[in-house]
Amino acid sequence: MSEKHGGSSRSSRNTPDILSQSFDSDSSDTVDVDGMLAHVGNFGRFQLVLIALFSLINALSAFHYFGQTFISVEPQHACVIHPEDNLNNTLLTQIAYYNADACKVTYKNENHTPIAVEHCRHWEYNSSYGYVSLVQELNWVCDDAWKPALGQSVFFVGSLIGSLGFGILADRIGRLHVLVAANVCAFVGNFITIFANDAITYGCARFVAGCATDTNFVMMYMIVMEYMKPSMRTAGLNLSIGVFYCVASMLVPWLAVLMHHWQYFLLAISVPHLLVVLFYFAVPESAQWLISKGRFDEAMRCFVRIAQTNNRRLDDKVGNQLRTYMKEHIKSEHSHASFLGLMKTPRLRRKTLILIFKSMVLSLCYDAIARNINGFGYSPFLIFSATSATIFPGCVVILLLQDRIGRKALASGSLFIGGVFISLVGVILSWDGADATLMLILTVLARLNVIVAFNSGHQYAFELIPTEVRAQGVSVIHVAGFAATFFSPQILYLAGWWRPLPEIIVGVLLICGAGACLFLPETLARTLPVTLEDGELFGEDEGVFEFACFGNNLSESRNVLTKT
């Protein structure tokens, strides 16, 4: 891959003339997408703008995802006694005492004998910091507690269907269109929720909002990664996630407190999604996706736009070399590639199944660990902010290590260490007089390692799945992870049989995930696969215990795409 600029350059205002050239160059030299970025600027003003916009997407995604939790947070509540509303006059004359809990009232006579038990109709709420949630306003507690739970479940179902649907759509109409559509979908779903006052309307609105979940983040992640200098992908992406997603997650409960009411809170986190419509003026479509669809002229216009933003000069020779690469490596039949086609390729199918298993392990274990360390008797607002703070150090670890030790070593290593830590918690639980502080420290360390593996896993999947099916492939991987979290409550329920069992199961799963990652190829500083054929050959000459951090010679794997 050449890093030099062409000798006969023209001014940036004349670079669009490239599009009118015949490109029938007889030069045997070719340049791929990463090589083209080196000419037009792979880390300049254009990339900084993308990172800034990706940071905005991170904040919007955090507010959208975690806002679901705080619109339906259940405050502490107690039954307010109104016996005249519940009992007939005959029973009223017999009542001498009563006992009330959160959901029912037991009435007793002078002998303290229960004479009636009535369900509450009125409650008194102890709201955290004066915040009024939907649950409090509509009295969806006790017998109606299933209604907010239904909204949570439907939101989750929407995220599964939306990720699959938008993923397929992204590989057909483009990443940018789906990015905008998903964020508009998030706004519509949240806005309809504001007017919900019954379970059916609420469930339908949360389904629409859930459809945007993950896609409203993944599409921008994909575009930024494809236009970023390979050596800066880890830093640019993970700094944005580590800072903006972390800070936004920590601020979600306090924005709710500031708004005082769930409807104002939902409106505040919904309207900013409409700003993403303006991305059409600042964000180009994925050039790799355009190339995979045979839309070469549009891809060239993207590169010309990048060159102009970065004040680079682009000559005709480089454009000819990219067109030669396109003709040699992209065939018309690839424009109809799908995830089903990916699953027909034996080697790429194996890698994809490993990524799916890893995603399921990570999502399931992360959710189980997060649920298991909650409930310390503090305000849920404080607990949420405190646990969200682990996102930033996790991203810092990725930033410091991923481009030094490689994707495979970081993924397998963090999963293994997290599995060991959480398994130790299970061992300590089996002892009499277990140290609660030690268990908490080990659990937080385990969660930190899972965060490292989870966040780095996004980039690993994007780099391994070929461009022409990347949106579909990554969506399926994420959906599998979402689906696996259904089993998290069941694993935690096993503590009733034997208290250390959930931690031991989670630890074993994480260690199994670490072993599976050993069979994935390294992607550090390599040209990303574009076609299914590229994905089939990528990294096939690597050993299981071959890591970039050990100084192994990966040159043959790195150049496999050039050989094809």
C-alpha positions as CSV (number, residue, x, y, z in Angstrom):
1,M,0.0,0.0,0.0
2,S,1.6,3.2,-1.1
3,E,1.7,6.1,1.4
4,K,3.1,8.6,-1.2
5,H,1.1,11.3,-3.0
6,G,1.2,11.4,-6.7
7,G,3.9,13.6,-8.2
8,S,1.7,15.4,-10.8
9,S,-0.9,17.1,-8.5
10,R,-3.7,19.5,-9.2
11,S,-5.3,22.0,-7.0
12,S,-8.1,20.7,-4.7
13,R,-10.7,22.9,-6.5
14,N,-10.0,20.9,-9.7
15,T,-10.1,17.4,-8.2
16,P,-13.8,16.7,-9.3
17,D,-12.4,16.4,-12.8
18,I,-11.3,12.9,-11.7
19,L,-14.9,11.8,-12.1
20,S,-14.9,12.6,-15.8
21,Q,-11.7,10.5,-16.6
22,S,-12.0,7.3,-18.4
23,F,-10.0,5.4,-15.8
24,D,-8.8,3.0,-18.4
25,S,-5.3,3.2,-17.0
26,D,-2.9,0.6,-18.2
27,S,-1.0,1.0,-15.0
28,S,-0.6,-2.2,-13.0
29,D,-0.6,-0.3,-9.8
30,T,-3.7,-0.4,-7.7
31,V,-4.8,1.4,-4.5
32,D,-7.5,0.1,-2.1
33,V,-9.8,2.1,0.2
34,D,-7.3,2.5,3.0
35,G,-4.6,3.5,0.5
36,M,-7.0,6.1,-1.0
37,L,-7.6,7.5,2.5
38,A,-3.9,8.0,2.8
39,H,-4.0,10.3,-0.2
40,V,-7.1,12.3,0.7
41,G,-6.3,12.4,4.4
42,N,-7.0,9.7,6.9
43,F,-6.8,11.8,10.0
44,G,-7.4,15.4,9.4
45,R,-10.1,18.0,9.7
46,F,-12.7,15.7,8.1
47,Q,-12.0,12.9,10.6
48,L,-12.2,15.4,13.5
49,V,-15.6,16.5,12.4
50,L,-16.7,12.8,12.2
51,I,-15.4,12.2,15.7
52,A,-17.3,15.2,17.0
53,L,-20.5,14.1,15.4
54,F,-19.9,10.5,16.7
55,S,-19.6,12.0,20.2
56,L,-23.0,13.5,19.8
57,I,-24.4,10.2,18.7
58,N,-22.9,8.6,21.8
59,A,-24.6,11.0,24.1
60,L,-28.0,10.7,22.3
61,S,-27.7,6.9,22.4
62,A,-27.0,6.8,26.1
63,F,-29.9,9.1,26.9
64,H,-32.2,7.1,24.6
65,Y,-31.2,3.6,26.0
66,F,-31.1,4.5,29.7
67,G,-34.0,6.9,29.6
68,Q,-36.2,3.9,29.3
69,T,-35.1,3.0,32.9
70,F,-35.9,6.3,34.4
71,I,-39.3,7.0,32.9
72,S,-40.6,3.9,34.5
73,V,-38.5,3.9,37.8
74,E,-40.6,2.7,40.7
75,P,-40.3,4.9,43.8
76,Q,-40.8,3.8,47.3
77,H,-44.5,3.8,48.1
78,A,-46.9,3.1,50.9
79,C,-50.6,2.5,51.0
80,V,-52.8,5.4,52.0
81,I,-55.8,4.3,54.1
82,H,-59.2,5.2,52.8
83,P,-61.5,2.6,54.3
84,E,-64.6,4.3,53.2
85,D,-63.6,3.7,49.6
86,N,-63.2,0.0,50.1
87,L,-65.5,-1.4,52.8
88,N,-69.2,-1.4,53.5
89,N,-70.7,0.2,56.5
90,T,-71.1,-3.1,58.4
91,L,-67.4,-3.8,58.2
92,L,-66.5,-0.2,59.0
93,T,-68.2,-0.5,62.4
94,Q,-66.1,-3.6,63.3
95,I,-62.7,-2.1,62.4
96,A,-60.4,-1.3,65.4
97,Y,-57.0,-1.7,63.9
98,Y,-55.3,-2.1,60.5
99,N,-52.0,-2.9,59.0
100,A,-50.8,-1.5,55.7
101,D,-48.0,-2.5,53.4
102,A,-47.2,-1.3,49.9
103,C,-50.0,-3.0,48.2
104,K,-52.7,-4.1,50.6
105,V,-54.4,-3.3,53.9
106,T,-55.4,-5.8,56.6
107,Y,-58.3,-4.7,58.8
108,K,-58.7,-6.1,62.3
109,N,-61.3,-6.0,65.1
110,E,-60.7,-5.4,68.7
111,N,-59.3,-8.9,69.2
112,H,-56.8,-8.3,66.5
113,T,-58.5,-10.8,64.3
114,P,-58.4,-10.0,60.6
115,I,-61.8,-9.3,59.2
116,A,-60.9,-8.0,55.7
117,V,-58.0,-7.6,53.4
118,E,-58.3,-5.0,50.7
119,H,-56.0,-4.0,47.8
120,C,-54.7,-0.4,47.9
121,R,-56.3,2.2,45.7
122,H,-54.3,5.2,46.9
123,W,-50.6,5.5,47.5
124,E,-48.1,7.9,49.0
125,Y,-44.8,8.0,47.2
126,N,-41.4,8.8,48.4
127,S,-39.9,10.1,45.2
128,S,-36.1,10.3,44.9
129,Y,-35.2,14.0,44.6
130,G,-38.8,14.9,43.9
131,Y,-38.8,13.2,40.4
132,V,-42.2,12.0,39.3
133,S,-42.0,9.0,37.1
134,L,-44.7,7.5,34.8
135,V,-45.2,4.7,37.4
136,Q,-46.0,7.3,40.1
137,E,-48.3,9.5,38.0
138,L,-50.4,6.6,36.6
139,N,-50.2,4.5,39.8
140,W,-48.7,1.5,37.9
141,V,-47.7,-0.4,41.1
142,C,-48.9,-3.5,42.8
143,D,-51.6,-5.1,40.6
144,D,-50.6,-2.8,37.7
145,A,-46.9,-3.3,38.0
146,W,-47.0,-5.5,34.9
147,K,-47.6,-2.4,32.7
148,P,-44.2,-0.7,33.0
149,A,-42.6,-4.2,32.9
150,L,-44.5,-4.8,29.6
151,G,-43.0,-1.6,28.3
152,Q,-39.5,-2.7,29.2
153,S,-40.1,-6.1,27.5
154,V,-41.6,-4.5,24.3
155,F,-38.8,-2.0,24.1
156,F,-36.4,-5.0,24.2
157,V,-38.3,-6.8,21.5
158,G,-38.3,-3.7,19.4
159,S,-34.5,-3.5,19.7
160,L,-34.2,-7.1,18.3
161,I,-36.5,-6.5,15.4
162,G,-35.1,-3.0,14.7
163,S,-31.5,-4.2,14.7
164,L,-32.2,-6.9,12.2
165,G,-34.5,-4.8,10.0
166,F,-32.3,-1.7,9.9
167,G,-29.2,-3.9,9.4
168,I,-30.6,-5.5,6.3
169,L,-31.8,-2.1,5.1
170,A,-28.4,-0.5,5.7
171,D,-26.7,-3.0,3.3
172,R,-29.3,-2.1,0.6
173,I,-29.9,1.7,0.9
174,G,-26.7,2.7,2.7
175,R,-25.5,3.5,6.2
176,L,-26.2,7.2,6.3
177,H,-29.9,6.8,5.4
178,V,-30.4,4.2,8.1
179,L,-28.5,6.3,10.7
180,V,-31.0,9.2,10.1
181,A,-34.0,6.9,10.0
182,A,-33.1,5.2,13.3
183,N,-32.7,8.5,15.1
184,V,-36.0,9.8,13.7
185,C,-37.5,6.5,14.9
186,A,-36.1,7.1,18.4
187,F,-37.7,10.6,18.4
188,V,-41.1,9.3,17.2
189,G,-41.3,6.5,19.7
190,N,-40.3,8.7,22.7
191,F,-42.6,11.5,21.6
192,I,-45.6,9.1,21.4
193,T,-44.8,7.8,24.8
194,I,-45.3,11.3,26.3
195,F,-49.0,11.0,25.5
196,A,-49.4,7.4,26.7
197,N,-51.8,6.8,29.6
198,D,-52.7,3.2,29.1
199,A,-50.7,-0.1,28.7
200,I,-51.5,-0.6,25.0
201,T,-50.4,2.9,23.8
202,Y,-47.4,2.7,26.1
203,G,-46.3,-0.7,24.8
204,C,-46.7,0.4,21.1
205,A,-44.7,3.6,21.7
206,R,-41.9,1.7,23.5
207,F,-41.7,-0.8,20.7
208,V,-41.2,2.0,18.1
209,A,-38.6,3.6,20.4
210,G,-36.9,0.3,20.9
211,C,-36.5,-0.3,17.1
212,A,-33.9,2.5,17.0
213,T,-31.8,1.1,19.8
214,D,-28.3,0.1,18.8
215,T,-28.8,1.1,15.1
216,N,-28.8,4.8,16.1
217,F,-25.2,4.2,17.3
218,V,-23.9,1.4,15.1
219,M,-24.3,3.1,11.8
220,M,-22.3,6.1,12.8
221,Y,-19.7,3.8,14.4
222,M,-19.4,2.0,11.1
223,I,-19.0,5.2,9.0
224,V,-16.4,6.7,11.3
225,M,-14.3,3.5,11.5
226,E,-14.2,3.2,7.7
227,Y,-13.0,6.7,7.2
228,M,-10.5,6.7,10.0
229,K,-6.8,6.0,9.8
230,P,-6.4,2.3,10.9
231,S,-3.9,3.3,13.6
232,M,-6.3,5.9,15.0
233,R,-9.5,3.9,15.0
234,T,-9.0,2.6,18.5
235,A,-8.2,6.1,19.9
236,G,-10.8,8.0,18.1
237,L,-13.7,5.6,18.6
238,N,-13.0,4.6,22.2
239,L,-12.3,8.2,23.4
240,S,-15.6,9.2,22.1
241,I,-17.4,6.3,23.7
242,G,-15.4,6.5,26.9
243,V,-15.9,10.2,27.5
244,F,-19.3,11.0,25.9
245,Y,-21.2,7.8,26.4
246,C,-19.9,7.5,30.0
247,V,-20.7,11.1,30.9
248,A,-24.1,11.0,29.3
249,S,-24.9,7.7,31.1
250,M,-23.9,9.2,34.4
251,L,-26.0,12.3,33.7
252,V,-29.2,10.5,32.7
253,P,-30.7,10.3,36.2
254,W,-29.8,13.9,37.1
255,L,-31.4,15.2,33.9
256,A,-34.5,13.4,35.0
257,V,-34.2,15.1,38.4
258,L,-33.7,18.4,36.8
259,M,-36.8,18.0,34.6
260,H,-38.8,16.9,37.7
261,H,-41.3,15.0,35.6
262,W,-41.0,12.0,33.2
263,Q,-42.8,13.8,30.3
264,Y,-40.4,16.8,30.4
265,F,-37.5,14.4,30.8
266,L,-38.6,12.3,27.8
267,L,-39.1,15.4,25.7
268,A,-35.6,16.7,26.6
269,I,-33.9,13.5,25.5
270,S,-36.1,13.0,22.3
271,V,-35.9,16.4,20.5
272,P,-32.1,16.3,20.0
273,H,-32.4,13.2,17.8
274,L,-33.8,15.4,15.1
275,L,-30.4,17.1,14.8
276,V,-29.2,13.9,13.1
277,V,-31.2,14.8,10.0
278,L,-28.5,17.6,9.5
279,F,-25.9,14.8,9.2
280,Y,-26.8,14.7,5.5
281,F,-24.9,17.9,5.1
282,A,-21.8,16.8,7.0
283,V,-21.4,13.0,6.8
284,P,-20.8,11.2,3.5
285,E,-22.1,7.7,2.7
286,S,-19.7,4.8,3.4
287,A,-17.3,4.7,0.4
288,Q,-16.6,1.0,1.1
289,W,-20.4,0.3,0.9
290,L,-20.7,2.3,-2.4
291,I,-17.7,0.4,-3.9
292,S,-19.2,-3.0,-2.8
293,K,-22.4,-2.0,-4.7
294,G,-20.5,-1.0,-7.8
295,R,-21.3,2.7,-7.4
296,F,-17.7,3.8,-8.2
297,D,-18.4,7.4,-9.2
298,E,-20.3,8.1,-6.0
299,A,-17.4,6.6,-4.0
300,M,-15.0,8.9,-5.8
301,R,-17.1,11.9,-5.0
302,C,-16.8,10.9,-1.3
303,F,-13.0,10.8,-1.5
304,V,-13.0,14.2,-3.4
305,R,-15.1,15.7,-0.6
306,I,-12.7,14.3,2.0
307,A,-9.7,15.7,0.1
308,Q,-11.2,19.1,-0.1
309,T,-12.0,19.2,3.6
310,N,-8.5,18.1,4.5
311,N,-6.9,20.5,2.1
312,R,-5.3,17.6,0.2
313,R,-4.5,17.4,-3.5
314,L,-5.8,14.4,-5.4
315,D,-4.3,13.6,-8.8
316,D,-5.7,11.5,-11.7
317,K,-3.2,8.7,-11.2
318,V,-4.5,7.8,-7.8
319,G,-8.1,7.8,-9.0
320,N,-7.1,5.5,-11.9
321,Q,-5.4,3.2,-9.4
322,L,-8.6,3.0,-7.2
323,R,-10.7,2.3,-10.3
324,T,-8.3,-0.5,-11.2
325,Y,-8.7,-2.0,-7.7
326,M,-12.4,-1.7,-8.0
327,K,-12.5,-3.6,-11.3
328,E,-10.2,-6.3,-10.0
329,H,-11.7,-6.9,-6.6
330,I,-15.4,-6.0,-6.9
331,K,-17.8,-8.0,-9.0
332,S,-21.3,-7.2,-9.9
333,E,-22.8,-10.3,-8.2
334,H,-21.4,-9.1,-4.8
335,S,-24.0,-6.2,-4.8
336,H,-26.6,-8.8,-3.8
337,A,-24.6,-10.5,-1.1
338,S,-26.5,-11.2,2.1
339,F,-26.0,-12.7,5.5
340,L,-27.3,-16.0,4.2
341,G,-24.6,-15.9,1.6
342,L,-22.1,-15.3,4.4
343,M,-23.3,-18.4,6.2
344,K,-22.6,-20.5,3.2
345,T,-18.9,-19.7,3.3
346,P,-17.2,-22.3,5.6
347,R,-14.3,-20.3,7.0
348,L,-16.1,-16.9,7.3
349,R,-19.1,-18.8,8.8
350,R,-16.9,-20.2,11.5
351,K,-15.5,-16.7,12.4
352,T,-19.1,-15.3,12.4
353,L,-20.4,-18.0,14.7
354,I,-17.5,-17.3,17.1
355,L,-18.4,-13.6,17.1
356,I,-22.0,-14.5,17.8
357,F,-21.1,-16.8,20.7
358,K,-18.8,-14.1,22.1
359,S,-21.5,-11.5,21.8
360,M,-24.0,-13.7,23.6
361,V,-21.5,-14.4,26.4
362,L,-20.6,-10.8,26.8
363,S,-24.2,-9.4,26.9
364,L,-25.4,-12.2,29.2
365,C,-22.5,-11.9,31.7
366,Y,-22.5,-8.1,31.6
367,D,-26.2,-7.9,32.4
368,A,-25.9,-10.6,35.1
369,I,-23.0,-8.9,36.8
370,A,-24.7,-5.5,36.6
371,R,-27.9,-6.8,38.2
372,N,-26.0,-8.7,40.9
373,I,-24.1,-5.6,42.3
374,N,-27.2,-3.4,42.5
375,G,-29.3,-2.9,45.6
376,F,-27.0,-1.5,48.3
377,G,-29.8,0.5,49.9
378,Y,-28.8,3.8,48.2
379,S,-30.9,5.8,45.8
380,P,-31.2,4.1,42.4
381,F,-30.0,7.4,40.9
382,L,-26.7,7.3,42.8
383,I,-26.2,3.6,42.1
384,F,-26.8,4.1,38.4
385,S,-24.3,7.0,38.2
386,A,-21.7,5.1,40.2
387,T,-21.8,1.9,38.1
388,S,-21.9,3.9,34.8
389,A,-18.6,5.4,35.8
390,T,-16.8,2.1,35.0
391,I,-17.4,2.8,31.2
392,F,-14.6,5.4,31.1
393,P,-11.8,3.4,32.6
394,G,-12.8,0.4,30.4
395,C,-12.4,2.5,27.3
396,V,-9.1,3.9,28.6
397,V,-7.8,0.3,28.9
398,I,-8.9,-0.3,25.3
399,L,-7.1,2.9,24.2
400,L,-3.9,1.9,25.9
401,L,-3.7,-1.7,25.0
402,Q,-5.7,-2.6,21.9
403,D,-3.3,-1.2,19.3
404,R,-0.3,-2.6,21.3
405,I,-1.3,-6.1,22.0
406,G,-3.9,-6.6,19.3
407,R,-7.6,-7.4,19.1
408,K,-7.4,-11.1,19.8
409,A,-5.1,-10.8,22.8
410,L,-7.3,-8.0,24.4
411,A,-10.6,-9.9,23.7
412,S,-9.4,-13.3,25.0
413,G,-7.4,-11.8,27.9
414,S,-10.1,-9.5,29.3
415,L,-12.7,-12.3,29.1
416,F,-10.4,-14.7,30.9
417,I,-9.4,-12.3,33.6
418,G,-13.1,-11.3,34.1
419,G,-14.0,-14.9,34.3
420,V,-11.4,-15.6,37.0
421,F,-12.4,-12.6,39.1
422,I,-16.1,-13.4,39.1
423,S,-15.4,-17.1,39.7
424,L,-13.4,-16.1,42.8
425,V,-16.4,-14.2,44.0
426,G,-18.3,-17.5,43.8
427,V,-15.6,-19.3,45.7
428,I,-15.6,-16.7,48.5
429,L,-19.4,-16.9,48.7
430,S,-19.1,-20.6,49.5
431,W,-17.0,-19.8,52.6
432,D,-18.6,-18.9,56.0
433,G,-18.2,-15.2,56.9
434,A,-17.4,-14.1,53.4
435,D,-15.9,-10.6,53.1
436,A,-18.5,-8.4,51.4
437,T,-15.9,-5.7,50.6
438,L,-13.6,-8.1,48.9
439,M,-16.4,-9.6,46.9
440,L,-17.6,-6.1,45.8
441,I,-14.1,-5.2,44.6
442,L,-13.7,-8.5,42.7
443,T,-17.1,-8.0,41.1
444,V,-16.4,-4.5,40.0
445,L,-13.0,-5.6,38.5
446,A,-14.9,-8.4,36.7
447,R,-17.3,-5.9,35.3
448,L,-14.5,-3.6,34.2
449,N,-13.0,-6.5,32.2
450,V,-16.3,-7.3,30.6
451,I,-16.7,-3.7,29.6
452,V,-13.3,-3.8,27.9
453,A,-14.2,-7.0,26.1
454,F,-17.7,-5.7,25.2
455,N,-16.6,-2.3,23.8
456,S,-13.6,-3.7,21.9
457,G,-15.8,-6.4,20.5
458,H,-17.7,-3.8,18.5
459,Q,-14.6,-2.9,16.5
460,Y,-13.5,-6.5,16.2
461,A,-16.8,-7.5,14.6
462,F,-16.7,-4.6,12.2
463,E,-13.2,-5.4,11.1
464,L,-13.9,-9.1,10.5
465,I,-17.2,-9.0,8.7
466,P,-16.8,-8.0,5.0
467,T,-18.1,-4.6,3.9
468,E,-20.8,-5.9,1.6
469,V,-22.6,-7.7,4.5
470,R,-21.2,-5.8,7.4
471,A,-24.4,-4.1,8.5
472,Q,-26.4,-7.3,8.4
473,G,-23.6,-9.4,10.0
474,V,-23.0,-6.9,12.9
475,S,-26.8,-6.6,13.4
476,V,-27.2,-10.4,13.7
477,I,-24.3,-10.5,16.2
478,H,-25.8,-7.7,18.3
479,V,-29.3,-9.2,18.2
480,A,-27.9,-12.6,19.4
481,G,-26.3,-10.7,22.3
482,F,-29.6,-9.0,23.1
483,A,-31.5,-12.3,23.0
484,A,-29.0,-13.9,25.4
485,T,-29.8,-11.4,28.1
486,F,-33.2,-13.1,28.5
487,F,-31.3,-15.8,30.5
488,S,-29.7,-13.4,32.9
489,P,-32.6,-13.4,35.5
490,Q,-32.7,-17.2,35.3
491,I,-29.0,-17.5,36.1
492,L,-29.4,-15.2,39.1
493,Y,-32.4,-17.1,40.3
494,L,-30.2,-20.2,40.7
495,A,-28.7,-18.5,43.8
496,G,-31.8,-19.9,45.6
497,W,-30.4,-23.4,45.0
498,W,-26.8,-22.6,45.8
499,R,-25.6,-19.0,46.5
500,P,-22.3,-19.2,44.5
501,L,-23.9,-20.8,41.5
502,P,-24.6,-17.6,39.4
503,E,-21.0,-16.3,39.8
504,I,-19.6,-19.7,38.9
505,I,-21.8,-20.0,35.8
506,V,-20.9,-16.5,34.6
507,G,-17.2,-17.2,35.3
508,V,-17.2,-20.4,33.2
509,L,-19.0,-18.7,30.4
510,L,-16.5,-15.8,30.3
511,I,-13.6,-18.3,30.2
512,C,-15.3,-20.3,27.4
513,G,-15.6,-17.0,25.5
514,A,-11.9,-16.3,26.0
515,G,-11.1,-19.7,24.5
516,A,-13.4,-19.1,21.5
517,C,-11.6,-15.8,20.7
518,L,-8.3,-17.7,20.2
519,F,-9.7,-19.0,17.0
520,L,-10.3,-15.6,15.5
521,P,-7.7,-13.9,13.3
522,E,-5.9,-10.7,14.3
523,T,-7.1,-7.5,12.5
524,L,-4.5,-5.0,13.8
525,A,-3.3,-2.7,11.1
526,R,-4.7,-4.8,8.3
527,T,-6.8,-4.0,5.2
528,L,-10.5,-4.7,6.0
529,P,-12.2,-7.5,3.9
530,V,-14.6,-6.1,1.4
531,T,-16.1,-9.2,-0.3
532,L,-17.1,-12.6,1.0
533,E,-14.0,-14.0,-0.7
534,D,-11.8,-11.6,1.2
535,G,-13.5,-12.7,4.4
536,E,-12.9,-16.3,3.6
537,L,-9.1,-15.9,3.1
538,F,-8.6,-13.3,5.9
539,G,-6.2,-14.6,8.6
540,E,-6.4,-18.2,7.5
541,D,-2.7,-18.8,7.9
542,E,-2.7,-17.7,11.5
543,G,-2.1,-20.0,14.5
544,V,-4.5,-20.2,17.5
545,F,-1.9,-18.8,19.9
546,E,-0.4,-16.3,17.5
547,F,-0.7,-12.8,18.9
548,A,0.5,-9.4,17.7
549,C,1.9,-8.6,21.1
550,F,4.3,-11.5,21.0
551,G,6.0,-10.1,17.8
552,N,4.6,-13.0,15.6
553,N,5.1,-12.5,11.9
554,L,1.7,-11.8,10.6
555,S,2.8,-10.4,7.3
556,E,1.4,-13.3,5.3
557,S,-2.0,-12.9,6.8
558,R,-1.8,-9.1,6.4
559,N,-1.1,-9.4,2.7
560,V,-3.6,-12.2,1.9
561,L,-6.1,-9.7,0.3
562,T,-3.4,-8.4,-2.0
563,K,-2.6,-12.0,-3.1
564,T,-6.2,-12.6,-4.0
